[in-house]
Amino acid sequence: MASKGSVLIVDNDQSAIGKLRDMLRDLNYKCSIAHSGEEGLNLFSNKGNIGIVFLEHRLRMTNGASLLSAMNDIRKNFIAVTTANSVDISEIVESIKLGSFDYLIKPISKTRLELFIESALKQLGANKGVALSGVNDDTIEPTGEFITNDKHMLQMLTKVKNTAQLDSSIAISGESGTGKELVAKMIHKHSPRYKKPFIAINCAALTEELLGSSLFGFERGAFTGAINKTAGCFEEANGGTLFLDEVAEMSPKLQASVLRVIQEKEFCHIGSFDPIPTDFRLVTATNKDLLDEVKLNNFREDLFYRLSVIPIHISPLRDRKPDITLLLSYFIKKINMKLKANVTYFSVKSMDILQNWHWPGNCRELENAVEHIVATNREGEIDVDDLPLSYRSRAVLDMASANESTAGNIQPYSIEKSAFEKRYLERALFRCDGNVVKMAEMTKIQRSNLYLKLKYHNLK
């Protein structure tokens, strides 16, 4: 019988290697074995047909994450799975960042192994006998800070990377705290202008006069306090990218001036009539609907069309709740390092509260909340009493509201059942760290049925 594909096992535990190799051979996979990171990298580099790599996270002299990073530099048409003897949240986050498809705890049962391979094949749309490809390295953007597993957000990131190569103006929309400036920096990073300056200015933070002088620059003596000749953003961004944040707050007078700069590709310092040529890629952002602002005569229609050649929208955090778990894991690790703390994770009850918070401040609010929690608790698991009072108070009100609703206004059975099922699946998904294979085992729901339920409730 023809082999289904080639697999590489990198582990320094001889017993674990033997068991995994035997199971893979029974499943008709050809196995290569490496006992060190260096040996594994050499095998991976020399054998271009390896489709799956099993990496022990705690290798001697190196770790699985470093090895995975090196393998990704060689090629990306493979699936990596991290193996370990115990669960470690920081290791899981690190592995996910680098594109690990799954995180399996040893000993790995044959059933679990079969389910993992089936999941990998189904997820990537690959056929048996063909090397697996298309590692999902978009969970975290290459900057290391845009973390998402949401379908619409991943599509948005793909659009960002594709349009970054163009020189058209991009208008980013989204609520405060969703990461508009981060997306603007990603656009610059992936553009041909990446070696030139990225200049950002917040139009809402300055008065009309200060914003004008900051954009255009000024000559010495142009106005009171203009002691020295000073370059503005239009000049500093030459060759690079100019990011105008909260562009909807710009006054009508400044809108007209900016429109002229975009059209003529030149400007004058305040206090001078000498034109200065400039060439920059313009990226703007706003938390308002610019088209509505145009209809209200608050924003120039001609400028709107100049800015919105390529529109990009960032979804609010409340519309992508599964991302909250990923972001919490990332922020805990980041802030633990910053504050030299050792908070491990959140209890199920505290996680329920955070999952159902409306997050008006989005990712920025979530990061600030985690920093508050880590700073005040320092170590161990976070329970409900450890959360900031505002979140606990809201949870109590929501519970009271739910109880009142249950007591007074009975919903149709189908609605109540669907709501219960979604809540149950959210908790199970969290308990299993997003691992659907593990979740299927825990809930005793048939795997194919579980995928349908997760898709129905927009949880995966």
N, C-alpha and C positions, 0 to 999 in steps of 0.2 A: 504493500500500500504506500502511495506517495506521501511524503512528509507534509504536514499542514503548514509548516513554517519553521524558522530558526529562532531559538530563544537563547539569551545570555543570562547566566546566573552569576552575580558578583556577591560573594559572601565569604567570610573567614570561618564560619561554623561548618565543619565537615559533615556533621550529622544532619543539619538543616539542608545543606546542599544535596546530600544523598536522597533524602525524602522528596524534596521538590523535583529533583531530576527524574526520579522513578515515576512520579505522578505525571510529569510532562511527557515522558516517553510513552506511558500508557495511553496518553491522549494523542500520541503520534506527532509530537514535536521534537525536532532535533535540538539537542542542548549543547551549548558551549559553557565551560566552567572557568571562572577566574576567582582566585583567592585573595586578590588585592586590587585596589583601585587602579594602579598602574597596569597590571595585567589585563584588567577588564577594559580599560581604555584602548589598549593595543588591539585586543580581539575585536572590539567594536569598530575601530578604525579600519582594520584589515578585512573584516567580513561585512560587506555592504548589504547582505541579505538578512541581517538580524532585525526581526520585527518587534520583539518584546524583550525588555531588559528588566530583570528582577534585581533591585539594589538594596542591600542591607544598609540601613542608615548609619549604623555605628561601625564603620570599617576601621581597621587598624591603620594608623598613619594618615588617614583622611576620613571623609564621611560621604554618604551617598549623595548629599546635596551638591557638594563640590564636584563629584564625579558626574552627576547628571548635567550640571552646568557645562562641564567640558565636553560631554557628549552632544549637547545641544549646539555647541559651536561647530562640531563636525558635520552633523546633519540633523534634520528634524522629523524624518519619515520613520518614526518608531514610537512605540508606547513604552513608557517607563512606569514601573510600580515599585513603590518603596516598601520594604519589609522591615519589621522590627519585633523585638520580644515584648514590648509594652507600649502603651499609648502615651504619647507626649504631644500636647497641643502645639507647642512651638515648632516641633519637628514636622507635624502635619502641615502647618502653615508654610514653612520653608519649602517643603516638597511641592505643595500646590503652586507656590510662586514660580518654581522652576519647571512646572509642566507635568508633574507626576500625575498619572491617570487615576491612581488609587493608592491606598495605604493599608497594607495587609499585616495583621498581627500573627506572629508564629505561635504555635504550629498551624500551618495552613491545611485545612481539610481538602480532600479531593473535590468534594461538592462545591466548596467555596472557590476553589481554583477554576472549576468548570464554569461557574457563574461569572467569575471575573472575566474570563476569556470571552464568554458569550456577550457580556456587557460591552467589552472593548470592541468586538466585531460589530455589534449593533450600533453602538455610539458613533463609530467612524464610518459605517457603511462599507466595511471591507468584506471581501470574500475569503473563504477558506483557501489555503494554499498560496495566498498572496501576502507579502510583507505588509504589516499594518502601518498606516501612515496617518498624518494629520494630527499630531499631538496638540492638545488644546492648551497652547501657551498664551491664550488671551485672558485667562482668569484674572491675571494681574498684568497690567500694561508694563512694557519694558522699563518705564520710570520706576517701577516697583511700588507705586502708590495708588493706581486706579484698580480697585479690587471689585470684581463682579463675576457672577455666573449667570446673570440675567440675559435672556435671549435678545431683548431689544437693546440692552446696553452693549452687548458684544457686537451687534450689528452696527451700533453707533461708532464703536472703536474701529471697526473695519472701515467704515466710511471716513473716519478721521485720517487713518493711515493712507487711504487711497487718494483723498482730496488734498492731502498735505503736499503731494508732488506737484499740484497745480499752483498757479499764482493768483487765483481768484479770491475775492473777499469772502470771508466766512463769518456768519452771524450765529453765535451760540446763545441759546435760550435755556432757561432753567431757573428753579428757585434758588434763593441764597443758600450757600453751603453745599451745593451739589457737585462742585468741582469744575466750574467754568474756566477758571484760570489754569487749572491743571490740564484741561483739554487744550486750551490755547498753547500751552507750553509743549504739549505732545505734537500739535500741528507744526510748530516751529522745529521741534527736534527731528521730525520725519521729512522736513522740507529741504529743498536744495539750498535754502538760506541758513541752515543750522549752524554754520560757523560764524555767522554775523550776529549782531545784538538782538536780544528779545527785550523790548521796552514796553512796560506796562504802566498804565495810569488809570486811576479810578475817577471817573467823571463826577461821581456823586460826592466825593470827599472834598472838593475844592469849590470856591466861589467862581463865578463866571470869569472874573479878572485873573485870578490865580491859575485857573485851568487854561485860559488863553495864553498867558505868558509861559506856562509849562509846556504847552504844545508847540508854540511858535518860536519861543526863545525871544531875547530882547537885546537891544543895544544899550550901552552905558548911557545913563541919563534919560532913558525913554520914559521913565516915570519915577516918582519918589521912591527911593530905596533901590533903584537899579544902579548899583555901584559899579558892577562889572558887566561886560558883554557876556551873555549866557546862552548856550545852545539849548534848544527845546527838543521835545520828543520826536518831532518830524525829522530833525537833523540827526539825532542820536540813533534813530531806527534805520537810517539809510543803509540799504543792502540787506537788512534783516526783517524783523516782524514787529509791527506796532499793535499792541493790544489795548483797546479802549473798553474798559470795564464799566458797567452801568451806563452805557451810551445813551439810554433813553432820558437821562437826567441832564443832558447837555442843553443849553439854552438855544432858542431859535437863531439868535445872532451867530453863535459859535457853529451851529449846524451848517449855516450858509458858508462860513469860512472854511470849515473842514471839507465840505463838498467841493469847493474850488480847488483845494489842495489835491484831492483825489483825482479831479478831472485834469488839472494842469500839470500835476507832478512837480510842482514848485511852490514856494511860499516865501514870505518876507519876515524877517525879525520885526517885532514890535519896535517902532522907532526908526525903521529903515524902509526904503522902497526898492532895495536891491534884491532881485529874485534869487533864491537858492534852490537848485534842483535837488530832488529827493526821490528815492525809489525804495518803497517798503511794501511788504505784504500786510494788508490790514485784516485784523481779526477783532470782532466786537462781541460784547456779551451784555445781556440784560435779563432781569428777572420779571420784566413786563412783556406783554404782547405788543410788539412794535407796530403791527398792523392796526391794532386797536388804537394805539397812540396816534397813528396817522389819521384815522377816522375822526379822532377827537381834536385834530389840528394841533397836537402837541409835538408832532415829529414830521419833518419834511418828507413828502412822498418820494421825491427824486433821490434824496439821500438814503431812504429806506431801500430802494431798489439797488442802489450802488453797494450797500453794505450786505444785502441778503442774497448774493449770487449763489452761495451754498449755505443753506440753513442746517444747523445741527441742534438737536434738542436732547437735554439730559433729564432723564426721568427722576422724580423725587424718590427718596428712600422708602417712603411708605408704600410705593407701588412695586417695590422689589424686596419684599421682606426676607426672602432667603439670603440676600446679601448681608443682612444684619449679622448673621452668625460669622460669616467670613470676615467682615469688618471688625467685629469684636475681637476675634482671634488675633487679627493683625495689630489692632490698637493696643491690646494687652501686651503683646510682645514688645512693641515699639516703646510704650510708656514704662513698662517694667525696666527696660534698659536705661531709659532716660532718668528715672527716679531711683534706680538701683533697688527695685522692689521685687516681690515674688508672688504676685497674684496669679493663681493657677487658672481658674475659670469661674463660670457662673452656675449657680444651682438652676434646676429646671424651673422653679417658681420665679426666680428673678429674671431668668431668660424669657419666660412667658410675658412678663411685664414689659421688658425692653422690646420684644418682638411686636407687641401690640401698641406701643407708643406711637403717636402720629408723627414725631420727628419734624416739627416745623423748620428747624434749623439744619435738617438733613445730616450729611456726613460730618460737617463741622460740629454740629451739636453732639453727635454721637462720640466723636473723639474727645470733646471737652468733658462729656459725662464720664467716659472711661478714665480720663486723667484725674477727675475729682475722686472717683471711686478708688483708684489705685493709690492716690496720695493720702487718702484718709484711712485706708485699710491695710496697705502695705504687703500683706501676704495672705495665702490660703484661698479658699473658695468664697465667692461672693454670694451672699444670701439676700433675701428681700430687705431685711433691716439695714443692709449695707448700702442700699441704693440711695441717691439723693431724695430728700423729702418730697419734692415736686412729682417725681415718678411714682413714689409709693402712694401719695394722695390721689393721683389720677387713677391708679389701679383700684383703690378702694371705691372711688366714685363709679368707675366702670363696672365693678362687681355689684354695687348696689343697684345700678341701672339695669344690669343684666337680670338680677334677682327680681326687680320690679317688673321687668318685661315678661319674665317667666311666670310671675304670679298673676299679672293682669292681662297682658296681651299675648296670648298663645299664638305662635307662628304655625303655619302649615307644617305638617310632619316632614315633608320633603326638604323644606328650608332648614329646619332644626337639625335634621339628620346630616345634611350637607355641611352645615357649620361645624357640627361635632366632628365629622370625619376630617375636615380640613385642619381643625385644631389638633386632633389626634396625630395626623400625619406630620404637622409642623414639629410637634414635640418628639416624635420618633426620629425625624430627620435630624433634629438637633442632637439627640442622644447618640446617633450613629455618625455624627460629624459629617453628614452629607453623603455617607457611603450607602448606596442603594442596595448593594448586595447584602451588607450587614443588616440593613433595615428590613429586607425581605425575610431574613432568618429570624429576626427578633419579633416581627409582627405576625409571622406565619401567613403572610399574604403572598399569593403566587406572583412571581417576579413580573411577568408580563402584565398582570392585572395591576400591580403596584405602579408600574410605569404609567399606565393609563390614568390612574387616580392622581398621581403627582402632576401629570400634564393637565388634567381637568381642573385641578385647583391652582394651576400656575405656580407650582412649587419646585419645579425642576426644569 
